[in-house]
């Protein structure tokens, strides 16, 4: 059985368009907390843990995690719970797609896994990685701060995260 030339050409064009559409979908881009990304927010003991998944080009604009990555990435951010930081009210537990309501405060821990090219421009990390990268920045505190922090973080079990922050005997820090 042979196909007529018009049907064969139509079949080839449809396959090409399907493949092209798949490639465009896979190679997305995101800027900050908007774009081709997905995030899962987990409520933990004293913290909100955000697992952020990206594919394609991702421009990170957070003050404590600036950079540019091309490839596949998973970044986990640990933020103090909203009882200490009102700006984390927007972090509702569950899945968020295309727009992730990240707070305007700094994360106290960042777990980064990336395959591709990553250019780090943040205050704690500076450099370029080509290939596979897996880094964890624990208990990030700016040098001008004085506080006590208890942090337990397990990358595979975000619900097991434990966080307590104290400043001169106060149970909460106004900016954390």
N, C-alpha and C positions, 0 to 999 in steps of 0.2 A: 504494500500500500504506500503510495507516495502522496505527499501533500502538495497542493497547488502552491505556486511560488508566492502568491499574495498572502496565504495563510502562514506560510513559513516566515515570511518577512514580518508579519504582524506578531507572530510568536516570539521572534528574536527581539523586536522592539519592546514588547511587553516584558520579557525577561530582563532586558537592559534597564528599563524604567524601574522595575522592581528592585534590581540590584542597586541602581543609583539612589533610589529612595531609602533603602536600607543603609547605605553608606552615609547619606546625609543625616539620617536619624542617629546613627551610632557616633558620628563625629560632631557632637554638639559643642556648645560653648556656654560659659557662665561668667558673670562678673559679680563679685561680692556674694550676695545671697540670692541672686536671681539668674535663672537660665536653665541649662540642661543639667539639673542636679536633683538629688533626692536626699532626704534626711529622716532619720528616726530619732525622736527625742524620748529619753527614758528618765523617769523620776527615780532618783536614788536618795540615800540618806544624807541630806544636807546639800545635794547638788542636782543639777540637771545635766545629763550627758547627751550630747548631740553627735550622732554618727552621720557624717556628710559624705555622700557618694557622688563622684563626678566622672565624666567621660569627655574626652576631647580637650579643648582649650579652656583653662580656668584661671581667671585673674583674681587672686586673693587680695582683698582690700582692708581686712581687719587690721587695726593698729599693731596688734601683737603677732600677727601672722600674715605678713605681706609677701607676695610673690606671684609667680606665673608657672603653671604646670601644663604640660601637654601629654595626654595619655589617660590612664585609668587611675583613679585615686580614691582613697578612703581616709578621711580626717575625722578624728574624734576630739571634741572639745568638752571640757568639764567646766561648768559654770556654777558659781554658788547659787543655792536655792533662793527663790524669790522672797523668802522671809527676811533675808539679809539684803537682797538686792532687788528693788522694785522693777528694774528694767528686764528681769528675766520672767516677768508675768506673761510675755508673749510666747514663751516656750511651752506650748501645750504638748503633753505626751502624745506620742503616735507618729504616724508617717506624714511628711510634708513633701510635696512635689513642686518643682519649678520655682517656688518662692519659699525661702526658709526664714522664719522670723528670728534671726540671731540678735541677741542683745548687744547694746553698745558698750558693754564692759569687756574687760580682758578675761580670757579663759585662764584658769589656774593650772590647767594641764592640757597638752596637745599631743595626740598620738597620730602620727602621719605615716601612711603607707601609700606608695606610689610606684607605678610602672610606666616609664617614659622619660621625659625630660622635666626637671623641676628646678626652677630658679628661686632661691630663698633670699628675700630682701628684708626680713623682719629684724627686730632688735636682738633677738636671742639666736637666730640662725642667719648666716649669710654665706651663700655659695651656690654651686650648681651641681646637680646630680643627673647623670645619664644612666638609665637602667632601673634597677630595683632599689627603692629606698624604704627604710623602716626606721623611724626615729620616734622617741617618746620624750617630751619635755615635761618633766614633773615639777609641780610646785613652783611655777613661774611667778616670781614676785619682783616688781620693779625695784631698782636699787634705792630709791628714795622712800621706800615703805618700811615700816617696822611692825611686824605682826607675827603671831604664832599660827601655824597651819598644821592640821592633821589631815592627811590625804591617803586613802587607800584606793587604788584603781586597778581593775583587771580588764584588759582589753576585750576579752571574749565574753565578759559578763558585766555589762554596764550597770545593771541594777544592783550589783554588789559594791558599787562605789560609795565611799564614806568620806565626808568632808566637814571639817570644823575650822572656822577662822575666828581668831580673837585678836583684839587690839587693846592693850592696856586694860585688861579685865572686862572689856565690853564683849557681849556675845556676838555682835555683828559689826562689820566694817561698812561704813557708809558707801564707799565706792566699789566694794567687792561683793 
